[in-house]
Amino acid sequence: MIKVCHITSVHGWNDSRILYKECCSIAAAGYDTTLLVANGIDCDVQGVKIINVPIEKTGRIKRIAFAGKPMLEKAIEVKADIYHLHDPELLRIAVKLKKRTGAKIVFDSHEDLPKQILDKAWIPFYLRKFISFLAHRYEMKITSQLDGVISVTEAICERFRMANKNVAFVANFPKLDEISSLSSELKVSKVHNSICYIGALFPKRGIKELVIALKNTKATLLLAGKFSDKEFENEVKGLDGWKQVNFLGYLDREGIVEVLQKAEIGMVTLHPTQSYQESLPIKLFEYMLAKLPVISSNFEFWKPLVEGNKCGLMVDPLNPDAIAEKINFLLSNPELQQEFGENGYHAVMTNYSWESQAHNLLQLYKSIS
């Protein structure tokens, strides 16, 4: 039996993509599967052995500097045939791991790191282009020495193909059974005139503009997630529209599904940053799978998803008045809500399921085994 070891020093032990999609899929396909997580827990989930790797240093910079060594040492102990790395900071141990074990190494790029760096507020503006360039060169140098690369959009895959011929597109689409199975257990009623946003809460996600828009609507916002920092949280909570927000904080999967059942519209009005404009946000597809009509940013890349599938409306995410107008229009048209919801559900069932992406992942494994 081929042994596979997934490694993350950033994501939680129960990360949806890493554990429940990738690891559980390969375990079900017959691979001996282990997941190493920093400061997680030791447990077994659906045939996946999860091993905690204690990291004493915390914080972004300290984690990048100090997590590599303990993750490398534990990974070597696992004695896997394939190591699957999930974080850019783990590229610094990738070549060492390959040389010391003789195993195959795969890098999984969850985002376009060079473009993401251009939008990082904590990096001084005058340094972003230079750091982005260095990140691109570093990724190309290391991944050229690995056995395979995975990423979540075709655009990112094309960038990695400049360095490595064995690149697989594995989108972060929803599992068809996850939301439907939980929904059948919960049976929650809709909240009249409710919209929802689920995900990280920081400025580039359009949360401020959405809350500003609320004061010109009859909507209640079901808001689930964790604010990026206290200053931004206080700023948003000080807006007039906050009176129409039902803030739920961070939720587990059952809590998320409950919100999807209660809401009438799903919101995904991300800012037009370089990293978001060609992204495939999981929340968009989860809204669709839950039969929610969507209101999304008017990105060209998203038009085939939203307008092409006739599952929602598109809007300038920086214009609160325009956002309010779209919300009011859709809330006032229940028949259109239902039509958009059914169209989105059908589109996910047909074209945007994790099941199709699991096949791509397994094919890459077969190509290097």
Secondary structure, 3 states (H helix, E strand, C coil): CCEEEEEECCCCCCCHHHHHHHHHHHHHCCCEEEEEEECCCCEEECCEEEEEECCCCCCHHHHHHHCHHHHHHHHHHHCCCEEEECCHHHHHHHHHHHHHHCCEEEEEECCCHHHHHCCCCCCCHHHHHHHHHHHHHHHHHHHCCCCEEEECCHHHHHHHCCCCCCEEECCCCCCHHHHHHHHHHHCCCCCCCEEEEECCECHHHCHHHHHHHHCCCCCEEEEECCECCHHHHHHHHCCHHHHHEEEEECCCHHHHHHHHHHCCEEEECCCCCCCCCCCCCHHHHHHHHCCCCEEEECCHHHHHHHCCCCCEEEECCCCHHHHHHHHHHHHCCHHHHHHHHHHHHHHHHHHCCHHHHHHHHHHHHHHHC
